[in-house]
Amino acid sequence: MPSINSAKVLILATDGYERSELRVPHEELKKRGATVKIASIKEGSIKSWHKGDWGDSIGVDLQAKDVKVDDFDAIVLPGGQINPDKLRADENAMRVVREFVKSGKVVAAICHAPWLLIEADALRGRQATSYRSIKTDVKNAGATWKDEKVVTDQGIITSRSPDDLDAFVTKVVEEIEEGRHEKRAA
């Protein structure tokens, strides 16, 4: 089982990510000793969405097309409406999500990011949560939707909103230290 202080975590995002849903896991996981990299479908930097308008930017470490899932222990998928909608339309981003799900490694999605898990057909038969406005999407994808801060099903972690970030990050750490979840299909 990997320890969080030796874990390698990938955050997959693009322009329009909900600022807190990327920044809080990024900062908290690094504080706990994890190596955290940001991948995107573009080079350079990506711009956040913060309080109803464009916010600050963060640098990208690698492009989705270059991600090797074997190099990481977990993936974090921040929400916001714009970010996951752009990512689910990009084949390189979806390859990364599908490969993480198939690998049995930790997959954590918050807010609207379960759209990526829906696109990867990773929620069928599982328990999950999401931002309330995509509850029907999650249910139509075959999941049992729960109105809880954090829901985990075989290493797939979902949370509802920025209000749940403390529970979300705590569960990411716990699941990383628990290790792989075999027999999981996408």
Secondary structure as GFF3:
##gff-version 3
##sequence-region A 1 186
A	DSSP	three_ten_helix	4	6	.	.	.	ID=ss1
A	DSSP	beta_strand	8	12	.	.	.	ID=ss2
A	DSSP	beta_strand	17	18	.	.	.	ID=ss3
A	DSSP	alpha_helix	19	31	.	.	.	ID=ss4
A	DSSP	beta_strand	35	40	.	.	.	ID=ss5
A	DSSP	beta_strand	45	50	.	.	.	ID=ss6
A	DSSP	beta_strand	53	59	.	.	.	ID=ss7
A	DSSP	beta_strand	62	63	.	.	.	ID=ss8
A	DSSP	three_ten_helix	64	66	.	.	.	ID=ss9
A	DSSP	three_ten_helix	69	71	.	.	.	ID=ss10
A	DSSP	beta_strand	74	77	.	.	.	ID=ss11
A	DSSP	alpha_helix	82	87	.	.	.	ID=ss12
A	DSSP	alpha_helix	91	103	.	.	.	ID=ss13
A	DSSP	beta_strand	106	110	.	.	.	ID=ss14
A	DSSP	alpha_helix	114	119	.	.	.	ID=ss15
A	DSSP	beta_strand	127	128	.	.	.	ID=ss16
A	DSSP	three_ten_helix	132	134	.	.	.	ID=ss17
A	DSSP	alpha_helix	135	140	.	.	.	ID=ss18
A	DSSP	beta_strand	144	145	.	.	.	ID=ss19
A	DSSP	beta_strand	150	153	.	.	.	ID=ss20
A	DSSP	beta_strand	156	159	.	.	.	ID=ss21
A	DSSP	three_ten_helix	162	164	.	.	.	ID=ss22
A	DSSP	alpha_helix	165	178	.	.	.	ID=ss23
###
